[in-house]
Amino acid sequence: MAPKPLPISSSSSPLSTSLFPFRHHLVVNPNPSLLKFPPPKPTFFVTICKFGMESQFQTRRQEPNPSSSQMHNYPDTEPEPHGSGAAAPTRGERFLERHQSLSASTMLLPESKKKKKKKKDKDKVSKVSSVLPSCYGCGAPLQTSETDAPGYVDPDTYELKKKHRQLRTVLCGRCRLLSHGHMITAVGGNGGYSGGEQFISAEELREKLSHLRNEKALIIKLVDIADFNGSFVARVRDLTGANPIILVVTKVDLLPKGTDLNCVGDWVVEATVKKKLNVLSVHLTSSKSLVGIAGVVSEIQKEKKGRDVYILGSANVGKSAFINALLRMLSYKDPVAAAARKYKPIQSAVPGTTLGPIQIDAFLGGGKLYDTPGVHLHHRQAAVVHAEDLPSLAPQSQLRGQTLPSISNPVGSNGLNGFSIFWGGLVRIDVIKVLPETCLTFYGPKALKLHIVATEEADEFYRKEVGGLLIPPSGKQKANDWMGLETRRELEIEHEDVNRPACDVAISGLGWISVEPFNKSISTADKVVEKIGEQLVLAVHVPKPVEIFVRSPIPVGKAGAGWYEFRELTEKEEGLRPKWYF
């Protein structure tokens, strides 16, 4: 006997009878595990899908009914981690959690467990807390085991702060020493902490910053004007992806007296355009005097649009000092930024002061500010000198060019030909072929003195005086371990204009040398006309990893404004060219 058809009630079926003015029936099969719907009419099915069926089927899909999922073959949907909607973490918070999770796993997993299979390692890393507290001064995860390592806090202090939920207000022991002027590094090759899991290399720092490629953020890229080429991070698009960039040039207060910032700004934009970066704007700033900081604040507020803001730059470019100046300017109108100034990043002359991302609540309207670890570039002088000599590389006051030959240090009738010039113990320049009127002007730290000797005596002079008269390296003990000036690069320099320098020879991490073929105080008009176009040849010696850049001369001092020429631009070039402000 055939079973009677049963009507579907609104309580037992996802197809509510309130949606349909007529009834459907289920046919109960003798086998209760097999249920079949009678095929609906095509027109009726289309109408149902459009207005009601889709959301109801999604509800049924999530029900833990194995027979239903097998019958309709609905795919399983994974639950959203960390909440959804308003409860979901921001991209910046996920970036910070990812970094802290990796740091925590490095600290907590013993060496024996690290050698197991990658799959097991991955499972154990995921179990480590992603909210490990960090030092607000440097971003290093807090720890109580290694006293000489970054992030160390006295165990009693740690437990007390943890009990009162104040770990975000803790400053580690290393940051306390840095704040009192001690030179303590934690970066490989800089004479810092010699072991442990927190020993940081340039490659690891780059890997930490690589996550920015997948974030939607506003990038503030910092460059040191005194070391423009050396501090300009190469392949910056590998770190930032397609995110917009605001280029901030720091330490413009160090430029020589009388420098026209209009000329310098145009020179920076020209150099940036050659690097083919999609820069929104260029800002000349000084964190010390707050020059240009207001313009950066205005640009951030204009372009932020609810996104997180990341500060990027090479080590010791002035990121922490810039953030402190930024917070100071923001705090005039933003109470959130005013509160953030109490726990601001530590700033020091040590490359690698910031060891991890530091999240700062700086904006009233949403979005976070992140101070990131400095990208450590192996080709800068800071990567080769001892930690105690690092302060000598950082200019402390306005730069003043030292020119050779000068009235106080004259040379023979043949000019500088046949002489070698030592710039401290870090640079040696052999003058192979120049004009008798040629002069070299050195712009860099005052601690590095110039010494000139005959080229045939230069090797012996350096061997005797390095660590003594030629510093850094300072001290004979350091000089014994010093690698010396192993890299030699020969430069062939062309010159066409008698009214301007031929080029700058920039030494990464130190400064630059302006090459002026015709010193007007020595040259006469007749001699100049005859010698235009003659090639100049110099040989530059530096430590092995240090890089040498030959660039167009930067217009500094009163003379720079006289010879610098603004390039004529087409209407298209004018539209694509970033604007600059100071």
LUMKOLVO-795800 format. One line per 4 residues: number of its first residue (from 0); their letters; for each residue x, y, z of C-alpha. Coordinates in steps of 0.02 Angstrom, whole numbers. Example, Ala and Ser with C-alpha at 12.3 -4.5 7.8 and 13.67 -1.06 7.14 Angstrom:
# residues 2
0 = as = 615 -225 390 | 684 -53 357
***
This chain:
# residues 582
0 = mapk = 0 0 0 | 74 167 -51 | 113 289 90 | 11 449 104
4 = plpi = 101 612 61 | 141 719 213 | 130 909 209 | 285 1013 254
8 = ssss = 260 1118 409 | 346 1287 434 | 433 1219 590 | 511 1066 508
12 = spls = 562 1132 338 | 672 1277 281 | 543 1313 147 | 421 1418 247
16 = tslf = 240 1403 196 | 225 1588 225 | 328 1615 68 | 214 1509 -42
20 = pfrh = 23 1521 -57 | 11 1335 -96 | 83 1174 -23 | 223 1060 -78
24 = hlvv = 230 878 -22 | 370 763 26 | 360 583 -30 | 413 470 112
28 = npnp = 514 326 40 | 514 156 123 | 702 186 148 | 706 333 272
32 = sllk = 885 381 224 | 833 425 47 | 725 579 29 | 673 652 -137
36 = fppp = 592 815 -184 | 472 816 -331 | 551 922 -468 | 482 1099 -464
40 = kptf = 432 1193 -619 | 576 1288 -697 | 490 1457 -689 | 441 1430 -509
44 = fvti = 621 1379 -464 | 696 1537 -538 | 576 1646 -440 | 616 1558 -277
48 = ckfg = 807 1570 -301 | 799 1755 -333 | 698 1803 -180 | 715 1674 -44
52 = mesq = 800 1510 -80 | 981 1567 -82 | 990 1633 97 | 890 1485 164
56 = fqtr = 1001 1358 80 | 1153 1446 154 | 1073 1423 325 | 1047 1238 294
60 = rqep = 1225 1222 231 | 1294 1270 401 | 1184 1148 498 | 1280 998 566
64 = npss = 1168 873 473 | 1277 747 383 | 1134 669 288 | 1078 838 223
68 = sqmh = 1253 888 168 | 1279 723 81 | 1112 733 -6 | 1138 907 -77
72 = nypd = 1330 907 -86 | 1347 1079 -8 | 1528 1133 21 | 1585 1161 199
76 = tepe = 1622 1343 245 | 1762 1384 368 | 1720 1499 512 | 1803 1671 507
80 = phgs = 1948 1681 632 | 1963 1818 762 | 1783 1876 738 | 1702 1962 592
84 = gaaa = 1628 2130 550 | 1665 2261 682 | 1750 2131 793 | 1877 2082 659
88 = ptrg = 2057 2141 688 | 2129 2273 572 | 2266 2233 447 | 2390 2324 556
92 = erfl = 2343 2220 708 | 2362 2059 608 | 2534 2121 549 | 2585 2156 730
96 = erhq = 2517 1989 793 | 2609 1896 655 | 2774 1977 702 | 2749 1950 888
100 = slsa = 2700 1770 860 | 2860 1737 763 | 2964 1825 896 | 2880 1727 1033
104 = stml = 2908 1562 945 | 3093 1602 925 | 3109 1641 1110 | 3007 1498 1181
108 = lpes = 3040 1346 1072 | 3196 1249 1124 | 3328 1206 997 | 3284 1021 997
112 = kkkk = 3106 1057 942 | 3163 1173 803 | 3249 1028 714 | 3089 929 692
116 = kkkk = 2987 923 535 | 2916 1087 469 | 2737 1029 491 | 2760 994 676
120 = dkdk = 2854 1158 699 | 2713 1252 617 | 2585 1173 734 | 2687 1219 888
124 = vskv = 2718 1397 829 | 2532 1422 808 | 2505 1377 990 | 2618 1519 1051
128 = ssvl = 2524 1672 1109 | 2512 1804 974 | 2492 1943 1101 | 2664 1932 1182
132 = pscy = 2697 2104 1259 | 2839 2208 1188 | 2948 2351 1248 | 2867 2514 1195
136 = gcga = 3040 2591 1164 | 3112 2466 1038 | 2975 2339 1001 | 3075 2189 1064
140 = plqt = 2969 2054 1151 | 2986 2065 1340 | 3085 1923 1423 | 3161 1887 1593
144 = setd = 3295 1758 1554 | 3441 1841 1461 | 3501 1999 1546 | 3610 2058 1400
148 = apgy = 3477 2029 1266 | 3351 2158 1205 | 3183 2155 1293 | 3252 2103 1463
152 = vdpd = 3149 2154 1615 | 3181 2112 1798 | 3069 1963 1843 | 2993 2051 1993
156 = tyel = 2952 2204 1889 | 2879 2095 1752 | 2764 2001 1871 | 2707 2162 1955
160 = kkkh = 2666 2247 1789 | 2582 2088 1726 | 2474 2079 1881 | 2413 2257 1854
164 = rqlr = 2400 2235 1664 | 2530 2370 1631 | 2654 2275 1522 | 2627 2399 1381
168 = tvlc = 2708 2532 1491 | 2870 2434 1520 | 3039 2492 1452 | 3172 2357 1434
172 = grcr = 3346 2369 1507 | 3430 2401 1338 | 3317 2549 1302 | 3354 2622 1474
176 = llsh = 3540 2618 1435 | 3512 2692 1261 | 3411 2834 1336 | 3563 2878 1443
180 = ghmi = 3683 2884 1295 | 3755 2708 1298 | 3799 2631 1129 | 3719 2459 1135
184 = tavg = 3670 2372 973 | 3577 2212 935 | 3616 2197 751 | 3737 2074 672
188 = gngg = 3905 2148 622 | 3893 2300 735 | 3980 2236 890 | 3820 2213 987
192 = ysgg = 3741 2066 1078 | 3844 1914 1028 | 3717 1773 1038 | 3542 1713 1078
196 = eqfi = 3380 1698 983 | 3358 1887 963 | 3517 1912 862 | 3448 2010 713
200 = saee = 3516 2016 536 | 3469 2127 390 | 3384 1983 299 | 3272 1947 449
204 = lrek = 3220 2129 461 | 3177 2132 276 | 3074 1974 298 | 2976 2055 439
208 = lshl = 2935 2205 331 | 2888 2101 178 | 2710 2080 246 | 2673 2260 197
212 = rnek = 2654 2204 17 | 2487 2126 64 | 2424 2265 176 | 2322 2418 131
216 = alii = 2421 2557 211 | 2499 2728 188 | 2689 2720 182 | 2801 2858 250
220 = klvd = 2975 2826 180 | 3119 2919 264 | 3285 2967 182 | 3433 3055 263
224 = iadf = 3485 3208 160 | 3665 3193 223 | 3670 3013 156 | 3537 3020 21
228 = ngsf = 3599 2875 -86 | 3661 2767 57 | 3498 2779 157 | 3380 2761 8
232 = varv = 3315 2583 28 | 3333 2489 -136 | 3188 2387 -206 | 3067 2478 -91
236 = rdlt = 2921 2413 -195 | 2966 2237 -136 | 2918 2297 38 | 2773 2415 4
240 = ganp = 2685 2336 -145 | 2563 2456 -227 | 2535 2561 -71 | 2554 2751 -91
244 = iilv = 2718 2827 -30 | 2755 2996 50 | 2942 3031 41 | 3010 3123 194
248 = vtkv = 3188 3191 184 | 3258 3211 359 | 3397 3315 439 | 3390 3463 318
252 = dllp = 3449 3572 462 | 3621 3492 437 | 3644 3566 262 | 3777 3702 248
256 = kgtd = 3733 3880 290 | 3653 3977 148 | 3579 3824 61 | 3425 3863 -44
260 = lncv = 3296 3729 -3 | 3204 3768 -165 | 3354 3701 -261 | 3376 3553 -143
264 = gdwv = 3192 3506 -157 | 3200 3507 -346 | 3361 3403 -341 | 3277 3273 -228
268 = veat = 3125 3260 -342 | 3237 3236 -494 | 3330 3096 -406 | 3166 3016 -351
272 = vkkk = 3091 3021 -526 | 3244 2929 -593 | 3208 2789 -470 | 3033 2770 -547
276 = lnvl = 2939 2772 -383 | 2756 2821 -373 | 2780 2953 -239 | 2633 3062 -188
280 = svhl = 2740 3206 -122 | 2913 3250 -55 | 2940 3341 110 | 3102 3419 173
284 = tssk = 3100 3406 363 | 3199 3425 522 | 3137 3328 674 | 3244 3437 786
288 = slvg = 3176 3607 731 | 3006 3540 668 | 3036 3615 496 | 2918 3533 371
292 = iagv = 2829 3421 500 | 2665 3516 486 | 2663 3483 298 | 2685 3296 328
296 = vsei = 2541 3296 455 | 2429 3383 329 | 2474 3258 193 | 2443 3109 307
300 = qkek = 2271 3173 357 | 2231 3200 174 | 2289 3029 110 | 2263 2914 260
304 = kgrd = 2078 2878 227 | 2061 2761 376 | 2217 2659 334 | 2362 2617 449
308 = vyil = 2520 2721 428 | 2691 2636 423 | 2858 2726 445 | 2994 2645 338
312 = gsan = 3178 2685 319 | 3354 2622 340 | 3432 2604 512 | 3477 2768 598
316 = vgks = 3388 2875 469 | 3290 2961 607 | 3125 2865 612 | 3100 2873 801
320 = afin = 3145 3058 806 | 3025 3091 663 | 2884 2998 751 | 2914 3099 910
324 = allr = 2904 3260 809 | 2749 3196 719 | 2662 3155 883 | 2709 3324 952
328 = mlsy = 2630 3412 803 | 2476 3301 805 | 2451 3324 992 | 2405 3508 970
332 = kdpv = 2234 3457 902 | 2223 3269 935 | 2206 3209 1117 | 2244 3030 1063
336 = aaaa = 2415 3083 997 | 2446 3185 1155 | 2418 3029 1261 | 2533 2926 1147
340 = rkyk = 2679 3043 1180 | 2699 2972 1355 | 2757 2803 1287 | 2852 2850 1129
344 = piqs = 2992 2752 1041 | 3171 2773 1102 | 3288 2871 988 | 3478 2853 987
348 = avpg = 3629 2860 872 | 3638 2669 870 | 3581 2586 709 | 3450 2458 755
352 = ttlg = 3372 2547 903 | 3200 2487 848 | 3196 2296 842 | 3013 2260 810
356 = piqi = 2854 2347 750 | 2788 2471 878 | 2602 2509 870 | 2554 2687 918
360 = dafl = 2378 2754 941 | 2405 2921 856 | 2245 2960 762 | 2077 3009 832
364 = gggk = 1982 2953 677 | 2045 2773 670 | 2199 2687 600 | 2364 2654 688
368 = lydt = 2540 2722 670 | 2679 2592 660 | 2864 2622 691 | 2954 2480 600
372 = pgvh = 3131 2411 622 | 3262 2500 520 | 3319 2409 363 | 3502 2372 394
376 = lhhr = 3602 2402 236 | 3768 2309 230 | 3845 2438 113 | 3846 2581 240
380 = qaav = 3995 2628 348 | 3893 2591 505 | 3896 2407 458 | 4085 2395 473
384 = vhae = 4139 2509 616 | 4135 2460 800 | 3987 2515 907 | 4094 2639 1003
388 = dlps = 4140 2729 841 | 3960 2749 780 | 3935 2923 856 | 4081 2989 753
392 = lapq = 3984 2947 593 | 3831 3050 641 | 3846 3239 606 | 3795 3335 762
396 = sqlr = 3792 3510 687 | 3779 3602 522 | 3895 3531 389 | 4043 3636 332
400 = gqtl = 4137 3584 177 | 4325 3551 192 | 4410 3595 28 | 4576 3533 -42
404 = psis = 4684 3614 -101 | 4655 3763 11 | 4754 3918 58 | 4808 3836 221
408 = npvg = 4854 3673 134 | 4925 3715 -39 | 4999 3590 -162 | 5120 3601 -308
412 = sngl = 5094 3682 -477 | 5020 3519 -542 | 4877 3528 -418 | 4821 3372 -328
416 = ngfs = 4896 3252 -455 | 5004 3120 -371 | 4929 3145 -198 | 4817 3038 -88
420 = ifwg = 4688 3109 31 | 4632 3011 187 | 4460 3048 259 | 4486 2981 434
424 = glvr = 4527 2795 427 | 4376 2754 318 | 4412 2829 146 | 4565 2856 39
428 = idvi = 4563 2951 -128 | 4708 2937 -249 | 4712 3083 -371 | 4772 3004 -534
432 = kvlp = 4729 3138 -661 | 4645 3306 -632 | 4669 3485 -690 | 4786 3598 -590
436 = etcl = 4632 3702 -544 | 4530 3554 -481 | 4476 3552 -299 | 4383 3424 -192
440 = tfyg = 4262 3477 -55 | 4217 3350 82 | 4047 3356 169 | 4031 3242 319
444 = pkal = 4054 3224 508 | 4177 3344 588 | 4255 3201 685 | 4336 3136 525
448 = klhi = 4491 3238 482 | 4577 3256 313 | 4760 3209 286 | 4854 3225 123
452 = vate = 5014 3131 78 | 5105 3080 -81 | 5024 2927 -161 | 5188 2830 -159
456 = eade = 5192 2848 31 | 5006 2819 62 | 5014 2631 101 | 5149 2651 233
460 = fyrk = 5064 2806 307 | 4899 2714 328 | 4982 2562 406 | 5067 2670 538
464 = evgg = 4929 2795 576 | 4767 2694 569 | 4689 2692 741 | 4794 2843 794
468 = llip = 4798 2993 678 | 4673 2910 559 | 4513 2872 655 | 4394 2781 656
472 = psgk = 4438 2645 697 | 4493 2721 862 | 4631 2637 961 | 4768 2519 907
476 = qkan = 4678 2366 974 | 4531 2396 857 | 4651 2439 717 | 4732 2267 731
480 = dwmg = 4563 2186 693 | 4519 2315 560 | 4488 2246 386 | 4568 2395 301
484 = letr = 4520 2481 139 | 4500 2327 31 | 4388 2398 -107 | 4464 2508 -241
488 = rele = 4356 2590 -374 | 4427 2695 -514 | 4314 2838 -571 | 4323 2923 -740
492 = iehe = 4231 3089 -728 | 4172 3196 -873 | 4140 3384 -859 | 4061 3506 -980
496 = dvnr = 4010 3658 -877 | 4140 3772 -801 | 4014 3854 -684 | 3963 3700 -584
500 = pacd = 4043 3547 -503 | 4063 3395 -615 | 3983 3272 -492 | 3971 3213 -313
504 = vais = 4059 3054 -253 | 3946 2992 -112 | 4015 2868 16 | 3874 2762 87
508 = glgw = 3843 2801 270 | 3968 2944 280 | 3941 3094 165 | 3995 3155 -5
512 = isve = 4139 3236 -99 | 4103 3375 -224 | 4220 3370 -374 | 4246 3544 -447
516 = pfnk = 4357 3541 -603 | 4386 3730 -607 | 4418 3826 -448 | 4376 4004 -497
520 = sist = 4501 4075 -372 | 4641 3984 -464 | 4581 3971 -645 | 4592 4102 -782
524 = adkv = 4468 4115 -925 | 4595 4063 -1059 | 4648 3905 -968 | 4468 3855 -935
528 = veki = 4415 3862 -1117 | 4562 3754 -1170 | 4529 3616 -1042 | 4341 3592 -1055
532 = geql = 4302 3409 -1085 | 4463 3337 -1015 | 4432 3180 -912 | 4465 3173 -725
536 = vlav = 4523 3009 -647 | 4511 2967 -462 | 4535 2802 -367 | 4428 2783 -211
540 = hvpk = 4471 2656 -73 | 4341 2603 57 | 4308 2450 168 | 4246 2300 70
544 = pvei = 4054 2309 87 | 4041 2499 78 | 3965 2567 -82 | 4020 2717 -186
548 = fvrs = 3893 2821 -285 | 3929 2947 -423 | 3783 3068 -439 | 3738 3241 -502
552 = pipv = 3800 3374 -379 | 3681 3427 -241 | 3663 3618 -233 | 3719 3664 -57
556 = gkag = 3785 3826 15 | 3769 3998 -61 | 3863 3944 -217 | 3742 3802 -251
560 = agwy = 3596 3920 -281 | 3702 4013 -408 | 3748 3868 -521 | 3595 3755 -502
564 = efre = 3478 3754 -653 | 3294 3702 -645 | 3252 3584 -788 | 3117 3639 -908
568 = ltek = 2969 3520 -897 | 2834 3475 -1021 | 2652 3484 -967 | 2646 3293 -952
572 = eegl = 2805 3287 -845 | 2736 3424 -734 | 2578 3323 -703 | 2670 3162 -661
576 = rpkw = 2805 3242 -555 | 2777 3239 -366 | 2765 3405 -276 | 2887 3448 -138
580 = yf = 2862 3550 21 | 2961 3619 167
***
